[in-house]
Amino acid sequence: MQLFSKEFKITKQLSTIHLIVSFYILAICVSTILLSIPLFHQPGVELSFIDTLFTAISAISVTGLSVFSTAETFNGVGKVVLTVILQFGGIGIMTLGTFIYILFGKKIGLRGRQLIRIDQNQTNLSGLVKLMLKILKIIVVIELIGTIILSIYFLNYFDTWQQALLQGFFGAVSATTNAGFDITGNSLIPFANDYFVQFVNIVLLILGAIGFPVLIEVQELLKGKYNDINEKYNFSLFTKLTTTTFFGLVLAGWFLIYIFERNGFFADKSWHETFFYSLFQSVTTRNGGLATMDVSDFSAPTLLVISVLMFIGASPSSVGGGIRTTTFAIMLLAIYNYGKGNSSIKIFGREIDPEDITRSFIVISTAIMLCISAIIVLTATENFTLLSIVFEVTSAFGTTGLSMGITGDLSNFGKCVIMFLMFVGRIGIFSFIFLLRGRETKDLYRYPTERIIIG
């Protein structure tokens, strides 16, 4: 185990970003090999290399886009293997790597802490090892509780307790990691009228996508109450901003889906069916990828709304992709404050660092250019409607996993484009930018500044 070793010569020659990306590429290679082993397949199933690679990237990026039916392709052992891959993708290579390293009695050096900081979008190096262990503990507890609840409840659906346990375990992990994979063969459509299963999945999806720092702060608050500490707990600006934005987007999505479909898909539905269809589809756009219906049944305006929500994605330091909720929030706040004539952004009694504002616009601009480029390329190479391609591209970049049913019919080139978007969505825009640039250099001289016309 030389994951964080200073003596590991190859790692010393790579930058932190290159090393992180290398770990994810290695994880994809190992996952591809595992998923291609016939021992894990149903009898008579043969997978091409491109389809196996696509599934591996989709699993590591916890996207959920698939070119074949998981239920019909993998046997019981194969489904367990896929679940383990989802764990690495969802919780993060560095989180599980840190746990394994500590398990072997090794200390995490400076290089290792730098890797953790980049992988988890942290700003400093202090307390990172404890942070990783807290994240792992919280996620495992959530998945365990979800597994127990779903497995017991699924005894009403499946003939044996083994089937119920497998469905409950896979469902809990897939929902918590926002992976979007299913072994029902039809996502959550079989439970379209089971509001208990939907509610449990909604809770798990939210806990996975809202951000690990938020969960840790909530845990600290609950511990404070348990220990009868009367001091008022102050949440960080990150938690306040990301939670407000996260649930604001869920409510906005729920409302817009209802408005656009009230005379369409919901026309013959009862109020409770309408409520849960709208709510679940809104929550799953945060990064879930699970669905209680065929999204192709929605109208064009609804599909465009869902595409925008998938492009935004989940919160930073979570299992999700996209531009992230805080990035979107800072963009809106910057536009609003500029329009009001304010020179800074003040919110929740704090002022946002100008560098974070600049970073937000860089992320959004780069993401838009990537997605538009992918849409243009796929429109030229694939025989699908523009709307279905836009939906597929935003789903891949946001690592969401929803699809209008075109994934399996993409050409090999089209699959490569989607794989690239899923990978970028998983590692993040800044990691992608830093991956392309050379070593950082300091300016040796400066030119006189001059204003130019903007807008």
Buried (B, 14 or more C-beta within 10 A) or exposed (E): EEBBBEEBEEBEEEBBBBBBBEBBBEBBEBBBEBBBEEEBBBEEBEBEEBBBBBBBBBBBBBBBBBBBBBBEBBBEEBBBBBBBBBBBBBBBBBBBBBBEBBEEEBEBEEBBBBBBBBBBBBEEEEEBBEBBBBBBEBBBEBBEBBBBBBBEBBBEBBEEEEBBBBBBBBBBBBBBBBBBBBBBEEBBBBBBEBBEBBEBBBBBBBBBBBBBBBBBBBBEBEEBEEEEEEEEEEBEBBBBBBBBBBBBBBEBBBEBBBBBBEEEBBEEBEEEBBBBBBBBBBBBBBBBBBBBBBBEEBBEBBBBBBBBBBBBBBBBBBBBBBBBBBBBBBBEBBEEBEEEEEEEBEBEEEEBEEEBBEBBEBBBEBBEEBBEEBBEBBBEBBEBEEBBBBBBBBBBBBBBBBBBEBBBEBEEEBBBBBBBBBBBBBBBBBBBBBBEEEEEEEEEEEEEEEEEEEE
